[in-house]
Amino acid sequence: MQGKIPLVVEAHSADIIATLVILKKELEKQTRKSIKLTITGGAEAHILAKELGEEGVGVILNPPRPFPYVWEDRRILPGPPLTKDSAIMKLISHGVTVGIGCEEIWSARNLPFDVAWVRFSVHKLESSGTDIVQAAIEAGGLISRSEALALGSVNVQKLLGVEAGAKNSDLVVTRGGDLLDVHSRVVAVLSPRGISQLLD
């Protein structure tokens, strides 16, 4: 037990998340070694945002926009216009490393839209040469484009303990805008492993 591989636990309830944080503290005290803990799910993680930030516990929100599927997950933070903050912004404001997860394999195709939903605001739209038509409202434009992209990429890798570098990273080429533009589409994937795919 050297604290290199993260312990990833699916939990939505704030009560269960709080128990996991307490267990982490107790184990670290007894073993005198740090434990990397990542919560996936996290419907009620925003309730413990301060404690998660203090303990260095990361959260992969899954689904990215909370929905109370069961009664125990009812204390969600839906975000604007119903609440001032969203779960993602509350966690980020307390220094929690946040990633966006996919519930099912098919939902991976929606990841760019989920990231854009977090990033853009109807009050602050940015343009990268093309019209951006996402009506995303969660972050209110408070996070940068690179921070938004990190939610669906490098933050998830970090939280899952994946060592990524130039040797393991693919380059995605788009036409009609970047990955956060609704009108863009992927036309090629270039890989340092010698695999290239032209999709156009």
C-alpha positions as a Markdown table, in Angstrom:
| # | Residue | x | y | z |
|---|---|---|---|---|
| 1 | Met | 0.0 | 0.0 | 0.0 |
| 2 | Gln | 2.0 | 2.9 | -1.3 |
| 3 | Gly | -0.7 | 5.3 | -2.4 |
| 4 | Lys | 0.1 | 5.2 | -6.1 |
| 5 | Ile | -3.1 | 3.4 | -7.4 |
| 6 | Pro | -6.3 | 5.2 | -6.5 |
| 7 | Leu | -9.1 | 3.5 | -4.7 |
| 8 | Val | -12.2 | 4.3 | -6.9 |
| 9 | Val | -15.5 | 3.9 | -5.1 |
| 10 | Glu | -19.0 | 4.5 | -6.6 |
| 11 | Ala | -21.1 | 6.4 | -4.1 |
| 12 | His | -23.8 | 9.0 | -4.6 |
| 13 | Ser | -25.1 | 9.5 | -1.0 |
| 14 | Ala | -23.4 | 12.2 | 1.1 |
| 15 | Asp | -23.6 | 9.8 | 4.1 |
| 16 | Ile | -21.6 | 7.1 | 2.3 |
| 17 | Ile | -19.1 | 9.6 | 0.9 |
| 18 | Ala | -18.6 | 11.1 | 4.4 |
| 19 | Thr | -18.0 | 7.6 | 5.8 |
| 20 | Leu | -15.4 | 6.9 | 3.0 |
| 21 | Val | -13.6 | 10.2 | 3.9 |
| 22 | Ile | -13.5 | 9.2 | 7.6 |
| 23 | Leu | -12.2 | 5.7 | 6.7 |
| 24 | Lys | -9.5 | 7.3 | 4.5 |
| 25 | Lys | -8.4 | 9.5 | 7.4 |
| 26 | Glu | -8.3 | 6.6 | 9.8 |
| 27 | Leu | -6.3 | 4.3 | 7.5 |
| 28 | Glu | -3.9 | 7.1 | 6.7 |
| 29 | Lys | -3.4 | 7.7 | 10.4 |
| 30 | Gln | -2.8 | 4.0 | 11.2 |
| 31 | Thr | -0.6 | 3.2 | 8.2 |
| 32 | Arg | 1.1 | 6.6 | 7.9 |
| 33 | Lys | 0.7 | 6.4 | 4.2 |
| 34 | Ser | -1.5 | 8.4 | 1.9 |
| 35 | Ile | -4.5 | 6.9 | 0.1 |
| 36 | Lys | -5.7 | 8.3 | -3.2 |
| 37 | Leu | -9.5 | 8.1 | -3.1 |
| 38 | Thr | -11.7 | 8.9 | -6.0 |
| 39 | Ile | -15.5 | 9.0 | -5.8 |
| 40 | Thr | -17.4 | 8.2 | -8.9 |
| 41 | Gly | -21.1 | 9.0 | -9.1 |
| 42 | Gly | -21.1 | 11.8 | -6.6 |
| 43 | Ala | -24.7 | 13.0 | -6.8 |
| 44 | Glu | -24.5 | 14.5 | -3.3 |
| 45 | Ala | -20.7 | 15.2 | -3.3 |
| 46 | His | -21.3 | 18.9 | -3.4 |
| 47 | Ile | -22.6 | 18.7 | 0.2 |
| 48 | Leu | -19.1 | 17.6 | 1.3 |
| 49 | Ala | -17.1 | 19.8 | -1.1 |
| 50 | Lys | -15.1 | 21.5 | 1.6 |
| 51 | Glu | -14.1 | 18.2 | 3.3 |
| 52 | Leu | -13.3 | 16.5 | -0.1 |
| 53 | Gly | -11.1 | 19.4 | -1.0 |
| 54 | Glu | -9.3 | 19.3 | 2.3 |
| 55 | Glu | -8.7 | 15.6 | 2.1 |
| 56 | Gly | -7.6 | 15.6 | -1.6 |
| 57 | Val | -10.5 | 13.3 | -2.6 |
| 58 | Gly | -11.4 | 13.6 | -6.3 |
| 59 | Val | -14.9 | 13.2 | -7.8 |
| 60 | Ile | -15.9 | 11.8 | -11.2 |
| 61 | Leu | -19.5 | 13.1 | -11.6 |
| 62 | Asn | -21.5 | 10.4 | -13.2 |
| 63 | Pro | -23.9 | 11.4 | -14.7 |
| 64 | Pro | -22.4 | 14.9 | -15.3 |
| 65 | Arg | -25.7 | 16.6 | -14.7 |
| 66 | Pro | -27.2 | 15.2 | -11.5 |
| 67 | Phe | -30.5 | 13.4 | -11.5 |
| 68 | Pro | -31.9 | 11.7 | -8.4 |
| 69 | Tyr | -32.5 | 8.2 | -9.7 |
| 70 | Val | -33.2 | 6.9 | -6.2 |
| 71 | Trp | -34.5 | 8.5 | -3.0 |
| 72 | Glu | -31.1 | 8.4 | -1.3 |
| 73 | Asp | -29.7 | 10.7 | -4.0 |
| 74 | Arg | -32.4 | 13.3 | -3.6 |
| 75 | Arg | -30.1 | 16.1 | -2.3 |
| 76 | Ile | -28.7 | 17.0 | -5.7 |
| 77 | Leu | -27.6 | 20.5 | -6.7 |
| 78 | Pro | -29.3 | 21.0 | -10.1 |
| 79 | Gly | -27.5 | 24.2 | -11.0 |
| 80 | Pro | -28.9 | 27.4 | -12.7 |
| 81 | Pro | -31.6 | 28.5 | -13.0 |
| 82 | Leu | -32.8 | 26.4 | -10.1 |
| 83 | Thr | -29.8 | 27.0 | -7.9 |
| 84 | Lys | -27.0 | 29.5 | -8.0 |
| 85 | Asp | -24.2 | 27.0 | -8.2 |
| 86 | Ser | -23.9 | 23.6 | -9.9 |
| 87 | Ala | -22.3 | 20.6 | -8.3 |
| 88 | Ile | -19.3 | 20.9 | -10.6 |
| 89 | Met | -18.7 | 24.5 | -9.7 |
| 90 | Lys | -19.2 | 24.0 | -6.0 |
| 91 | Leu | -16.6 | 21.1 | -6.0 |
| 92 | Ile | -14.1 | 23.1 | -8.1 |
| 93 | Ser | -14.5 | 26.2 | -5.9 |
| 94 | His | -13.3 | 24.0 | -2.9 |
| 95 | Gly | -10.3 | 22.7 | -4.8 |
| 96 | Val | -11.7 | 19.2 | -5.6 |
| 97 | Thr | -10.3 | 17.6 | -8.8 |
| 98 | Val | -13.5 | 17.0 | -10.8 |
| 99 | Gly | -14.0 | 14.8 | -13.9 |
| 100 | Ile | -17.0 | 14.0 | -16.0 |
| 101 | Gly | -17.8 | 10.3 | -16.4 |
| 102 | Cys | -20.0 | 8.2 | -18.7 |
| 103 | Glu | -22.6 | 5.9 | -17.3 |
| 104 | Glu | -22.8 | 3.7 | -20.4 |
| 105 | Ile | -20.5 | 3.0 | -23.4 |
| 106 | Trp | -22.9 | 4.8 | -25.7 |
| 107 | Ser | -22.9 | 8.0 | -23.6 |
| 108 | Ala | -19.2 | 8.6 | -24.4 |
| 109 | Arg | -20.3 | 10.1 | -27.7 |
| 110 | Asn | -22.0 | 12.9 | -25.7 |
| 111 | Leu | -18.9 | 13.8 | -23.7 |
| 112 | Pro | -18.1 | 16.9 | -25.8 |
| 113 | Phe | -21.6 | 18.1 | -25.3 |
| 114 | Asp | -21.5 | 17.5 | -21.5 |
| 115 | Val | -18.2 | 19.4 | -21.3 |
| 116 | Ala | -19.6 | 22.2 | -23.4 |
| 117 | Trp | -22.7 | 22.3 | -21.1 |
| 118 | Val | -20.4 | 22.9 | -18.1 |
| 119 | Arg | -18.3 | 25.5 | -19.9 |
| 120 | Phe | -20.5 | 27.9 | -21.6 |
| 121 | Ser | -23.1 | 30.3 | -20.4 |
| 122 | Val | -26.0 | 32.0 | -22.1 |
| 123 | His | -24.5 | 35.1 | -20.6 |
| 124 | Lys | -21.0 | 34.6 | -21.8 |
| 125 | Leu | -20.6 | 32.9 | -25.2 |
| 126 | Glu | -17.2 | 32.7 | -26.8 |
| 127 | Ser | -16.5 | 32.2 | -30.5 |
| 128 | Ser | -13.6 | 30.4 | -32.0 |
| 129 | Gly | -14.3 | 31.4 | -35.6 |
| 130 | Thr | -17.6 | 29.6 | -35.7 |
| 131 | Asp | -21.0 | 30.1 | -34.0 |
| 132 | Ile | -21.3 | 28.4 | -30.7 |
| 133 | Val | -24.9 | 27.5 | -30.1 |
| 134 | Gln | -24.7 | 25.5 | -26.9 |
| 135 | Ala | -27.2 | 26.9 | -24.4 |
| 136 | Ala | -25.0 | 25.5 | -21.5 |
| 137 | Ile | -25.5 | 27.2 | -18.2 |
| 138 | Glu | -23.7 | 25.4 | -15.5 |
| 139 | Ala | -20.4 | 27.2 | -15.0 |
| 140 | Gly | -21.7 | 30.6 | -16.0 |
| 141 | Gly | -18.5 | 31.1 | -18.1 |
| 142 | Leu | -16.4 | 30.9 | -14.9 |
| 143 | Ile | -14.0 | 28.2 | -16.1 |
| 144 | Ser | -11.7 | 28.4 | -19.1 |
| 145 | Arg | -11.9 | 26.3 | -22.2 |
| 146 | Ser | -8.9 | 24.3 | -21.1 |
| 147 | Glu | -10.3 | 23.7 | -17.7 |
| 148 | Ala | -13.6 | 22.5 | -19.3 |
| 149 | Leu | -11.7 | 20.1 | -21.6 |
| 150 | Ala | -9.7 | 18.8 | -18.6 |
| 151 | Leu | -13.0 | 17.7 | -17.0 |
| 152 | Gly | -13.5 | 15.1 | -19.7 |
| 153 | Ser | -9.9 | 14.1 | -20.2 |
| 154 | Val | -6.8 | 14.8 | -18.1 |
| 155 | Asn | -8.8 | 15.1 | -14.8 |
| 156 | Val | -10.4 | 11.7 | -15.4 |
| 157 | Gln | -7.0 | 10.2 | -16.2 |
| 158 | Lys | -5.5 | 11.7 | -13.0 |
| 159 | Leu | -8.4 | 10.5 | -10.9 |
| 160 | Leu | -8.2 | 7.0 | -12.3 |
| 161 | Gly | -4.4 | 6.9 | -11.9 |
| 162 | Val | -3.6 | 6.7 | -15.6 |
| 163 | Glu | -0.2 | 8.0 | -16.5 |
| 164 | Ala | -0.6 | 10.0 | -19.6 |
| 165 | Gly | 2.1 | 11.6 | -21.6 |
| 166 | Ala | 3.0 | 12.5 | -25.2 |
| 167 | Lys | 3.6 | 8.8 | -25.9 |
| 168 | Asn | 0.1 | 7.7 | -24.9 |
| 169 | Ser | -1.9 | 10.7 | -26.1 |
| 170 | Asp | -3.8 | 10.9 | -29.3 |
| 171 | Leu | -4.4 | 14.1 | -31.4 |
| 172 | Val | -7.9 | 14.6 | -32.5 |
| 173 | Val | -8.5 | 16.8 | -35.6 |
| 174 | Thr | -11.8 | 18.6 | -36.0 |
| 175 | Arg | -13.4 | 20.6 | -38.8 |
| 176 | Gly | -15.9 | 23.4 | -38.2 |
| 177 | Gly | -14.6 | 24.3 | -34.8 |
| 178 | Asp | -13.1 | 22.7 | -31.8 |
| 179 | Leu | -14.4 | 19.8 | -29.7 |
| 180 | Leu | -16.8 | 22.1 | -27.8 |
| 181 | Asp | -18.5 | 23.4 | -30.9 |
| 182 | Val | -21.8 | 21.8 | -31.8 |
| 183 | His | -21.0 | 22.2 | -35.5 |
| 184 | Ser | -17.6 | 20.6 | -35.4 |
| 185 | Arg | -16.9 | 17.0 | -36.3 |
| 186 | Val | -13.9 | 14.8 | -35.9 |
| 187 | Val | -12.1 | 14.2 | -39.2 |
| 188 | Ala | -8.9 | 12.4 | -38.0 |
| 189 | Val | -7.3 | 10.8 | -35.0 |
| 190 | Leu | -3.5 | 10.7 | -35.0 |
| 191 | Ser | -1.7 | 8.5 | -32.6 |
| 192 | Pro | 2.0 | 8.3 | -31.6 |
| 193 | Arg | 1.5 | 4.5 | -31.5 |
| 194 | Gly | 1.4 | 4.5 | -35.3 |
| 195 | Ile | -2.3 | 4.3 | -35.7 |
| 196 | Ser | -4.0 | 7.1 | -37.7 |
| 197 | Gln | -7.6 | 7.2 | -38.7 |
| 198 | Leu | -9.0 | 9.6 | -41.3 |
| 199 | Leu | -12.7 | 9.9 | -40.8 |
| 200 | Asp | -13.6 | 12.4 | -43.5 |
